[in-house]
Amino acid sequence: MPRTPVRLAWLLSAALALSACDLTPTPTDTEPPVTEPPVTQPPTTAPATLTTRTIPLEQQAAVTLDVPFGGRWSVTNFPSWLKLSAQAGQGNVVFTLTADRAAATRLKADQATLSGNLTLNWTSGTGSSAQSGQTVWTVTAAQYSLRGRVNAPAVQGQGVQTQGVQTGHPVTPAPQPDAAGVIVKYRASLTAQATGTRAATLTAQQAATTLRGAGVTVQASRPLDSRSAALRVQDVPAALRALRADPAVEYAIPDVILRTQAAATPVVPTDQFAGLQWAYPLTGYGAVWRDMEGGAYTRPVTVAVIDTGVRYDHPDLQGRLWTPTEGALDLITDPANGDGDGPDTDPTDPSVPGRTTGSHGTHVTGLIAARWGTNAPSCPACSPTGVVGATHTANVRVLPIRVIDASGNATESDVATAIRYAAGLPVSVNGAQTRTPHPAQVINLSLGGAISATNAQAMCEAVTDARTAGALVIAAAGNGYGTTPYYPAACPDAVAVGSVTLSGGSAPVRSPFSNAYPQVQLTAPGGSAPFSTDAFNGATLNGQPFPDEILSTSWDYIRNEPNYEAQVGTSQASPQVAALAALLLSKGVTTDASSTLARLNATATDLGAAGRDEQFGYGLINAAAALNAPTVSDRFGLRMQDSRGQTFQPALDTLGHFQAWLGDGTYRVTAGEDTNGNGIYGENGERRDERTVTLSSTEPGVDLGDLQPR
């Protein structure tokens, strides 16, 4: 491209010269032309060496280089945020550099210019003139600018308008205040013939008579003054309709319940290792556990965990499981299944010679149902309190069903049988029909494989049968580091759950291992990559930062005693969704599988690109929003993610201003409140102002102005 203007300029000059000759009169008397000797040009030789240089991209997305050179060259090292169209060649060094600025943008988005080095090796000449060397070219790229201000409601002015707001999930309306009954006031003419206490009594009596005539049960009534009365009723809407239809009534209003306006404090468990369980605060459980103190989680719910079995002798699971006499089952048909006795009613995860790994099924079960407080003594070195489970005091129990053997393998046929059994359907075991006395409303499957839809038919049919029977089937989306669907999670009637982990900012990111595909519907915390050094949770264990992994109950098969283990995977994310589904049913927020799934999806925190996507599904489960838990925080802040799911956290100054230096891409910027104390601003049910903006070389700077959460 740089040569084109030169060529055009030469053509234009030639054309003008030709026109000038045409317009010049031919002289009548001319001298013979004088011929000048030709001028000999020195030969052009390409440089034999490459020297250091700086390549400024400025705000361009890409730049093409054409550096004269007379030898061979190769680029042996370059930063990950740069892409090269060629990495080796002969003659001129020619390639296009393309910058992926977002890949190099730091969490704090505080770097205005990126810089990186290209290392080039080169050789030129032959024989005695041969030479070689290495040189470094520095590439700089200006970041794009996004600025604005978080203007919390407490400091908003009047008459301020905000334009261009693009909203993701609709904000959940604030719940209407509860009412204990109704207040009614009669017109003056009704009590003109009575005064004092008698008039007040007549008012209360007349209101009660009106309501009973309309079929509304009055639990109690009392006069407020000579013309007003308060009546305690359960059916407030019906009572209001009846009273407002009476022409003698001046007004009838709900007797609303008012509460203190101080935010409640989140419940923080005191169990020894609860401080390492960062997944619960991230999904709002501090508010949920405070909500449980009201005693509303009374409806019995069973969660089936179809896994490796469980250790019934783990002290942190005592009283939280259905036992072998209450429907628990081992369905492994292979005689070499680890416990050596085939299908039976004992789903204990067995010890086998040489076993060093923990109990996967016990780990999954503990995330749902580990008990709180002091455990029964089990061994001298064992923790007296251990960890906690999500369901706490709710009326939730786990039904263990063993299908994974001691080697970590399960057959599709055993899994299909287990799914049907868990849902309360009859299955054949050892030649006899059996069914569980405690059908599960929720089934968890922290297992799967990258098999085809054709080969998964038997499992998928079982999932459909379970859903038809009324069970919600939750399954791990897979740890394949890719986009391949895993089954049974990808079955049409299953809920595929991906994994997120902490980012250091106010929004989590997808775990590196978590599979992303169209069937992914929800995400939950599953931890960072195995052996990662990420420790954004801030907790310590034995004086060292605790990694961003998921801690739960397990078993030490070498010492044959209970322990606690940190694991990562979609296997850990799936039971957290199952636990929340169980709590929705136990509190009565939902009543069946369909309404439960709809509630989970509607209250999830949308991450990454706006709307459902393959990385996050509908988003991260939000237990506090799903269960209408009380407010435990009143902070405001900023959440920022790009369409690829990366999180950025620019600093806010004392007035709420922020300046972010970012790469090209589409960004969702949310200013919002955090009422559940999980550090994620502007979730469903929380006030927010969300904008979507695209930055690029043609739009390198955007000022959002004031973002005002409402």
C-alpha positions, 0 to 999 in steps of 0.5 A: 500500500505505501507504494501506490501513492508514489505510482499514482503521482508518477502517472499524473506527472507523466500525463501533465507533461504530455499535455504540456507538450501538446500545447507548445507550438512547434518552432520553425527554426530549431537546433539539432538535438544534443544527445547526453551520455547515459548516466550509470546508476550504482547497483542496489544491494539489499541490507545484509543485516537486520537491526533493532527497530520500534514498530508503533501500531498506535490504535491500528488493529494491524500493520504490514511490514516490508523491511529490505533484507538480503538473506534468510530470517525467522521470528523465534519469539513474540508476545501472545497478544500478537499474530503474525501472518508469516514467521520465516522467509527469504529476502525482505522481511514481509508480514502483517502484525495483528494485535489482540489487545484484550488478550494482554489487558490486565485485570485492573485495565490500567495499562494505556500502552502495550509493549512486546518484543519480536526476536528475529534470527537472520543469516546472509551472504555465503562463504567468507561473507556469510554472517548471522545474528539476532535482533529485537523489534519492539512493538507498541500498541495504544489501548482503547479508552472507556471511562465513566462514573458510578453514581450511586443513588445516595448522591444522584441529582434530580432530573438526570436522564441516562440514554443508550442503556442496553439491558441484559436480563430484566431487573426483577421487580422489588417484592411487594410488602407483606400484609398481616390483614387490612385496615378499613375506614368508614364514612362519618355518616355510618357512626353518627349515632354512636360515639366513643368506645361503642362507635369503635366496636361497631366499626370493627363488627361491621367490617367483620360482618362484611368480610364473612359475608364475602367468604373471607375468614376473619382471624381477629379484629380490633378498632383503631378509632371511632371510624377505623378498624384493623382485621387480621385475615389471610386472603388480603386481596379478597378482603380488600375487594369486599370492603372496597365494594361497600359504599359506606367504606371511605378506604380499605388498605393492606395492613402492611408489615414494616421492618427495620431498614438496617441490612441483615448480616450474612451468616458466616459458618464457624466450622473449621474449614468453612472459611475455605469454601469460597463458592458459597459466598460467591453465590449469595449463601450468606443471605440464604442461610440468614433466611433459613433462620425464619424456618421456611425451608420445611418441605421435604426434598430428596436429592439423588447423587448418582456417583461412586457411592458415599462414606456413611461413616463420615461424621460430617454427613451423619443424619443427612443421607437416606440409608441402605434400609431407606432406598440407597442402592449400589447398582454396579452389575460388574462383579469386579466393582470394588466391593465384590458383591454386585448390586445391593442396598449398600452404596458405600464407596469401598476401599480397594488395595492400593487406593490413594484417591479420595471419595468422589461421591462423598465430595459431591454429597458434602457440597449439598448436605454436609452438616454444620457444627460439632461432629461426633468424634471419629479419629484423634486427628480429625477436625471436630467441625469440618465443612458445611453444606449448602442446604444447612437446616433445610429439610433436604436429604441425599439418596446415594446411588452407586454406579461408578466403580473403584477405578472411576468407571461407570457403564451407560446401562447402569447409569440409565437404571440409576436415573430411573430408580432415583426418579421413583420408577421401577427397575430390575435389580438381581432379577427382581423389580424394585423402586425407592421409597424416597423418589428424588425431586432432584438428581445429580450426575457428576459424571459423563463422557464425550460420546455421540448422541446416538450412543447416549440414547439409552441414558437420554431416554432415562433422563426423559423418563425421570423428567416425566416422573417429576425429577429435575436432572442436573449433570456436569458439562464436562472437563474437556477443555473444549467444545465437545458435548458430554453426555448425559449433560447434553441430553435434551431433558438434562440441565448441563452445568459448566464451571466458573472460577474467581478472577480477582474482579467483581465477576467470575470467569469460565474455568479453563477446563469447562466445556462450552457447547449449546446445551450448557444451561447454567454455571456454578463454582468449580474452581480454577485449572488443576495445579493452578496457583490462582488464589483469589479467594484470599483464604489461607491454610497452614499459612499458605494461600488456599488455591481456588479449589472446591473443598468438601468431605472425602475419605483417606483410604490410606489411613482409613479415616474421614478427611476433607479434600479440595477438587476442581471440575464441573463435578463440583459445579453440578451439585451446587445447582442441585442443592439450590434446586432442592432449596427452592422446592423446600422453601416452596418458591417452586413446586415442580421441575419446570418451575424450578428450572425456570427460576434458576435460569431467570435469577442467574447472573448473566456473564460474558456476552449478553443473554444465554451463551455456550460458555455460561448458559444463562449465567452463574446461579444466584441463590440469594435472588432465587430464594428471595433472601434478605438484604445483607449488604448495601454496597455499590460498585462496577462490574465489567466483562467482554463478550469472550467472558473476560473480567476487568476491574478498573479502579473507582476514585472517591467520586466513582469515576473510572478509566479503563484501558481495553482492547477491541471488543464488546463490553458489558459495563454494569454499575450496581448494588450488592445486596447479597454480599457476594461481591458481584454488582447489579445481579437480578433483584439488585439495582443497576445501570448496564451499558453495552459498548464496542471499542475498536480502531474506528471507535477507540474511546468512549465516555459513558457518562454517569451510570445510575443504578435504579 
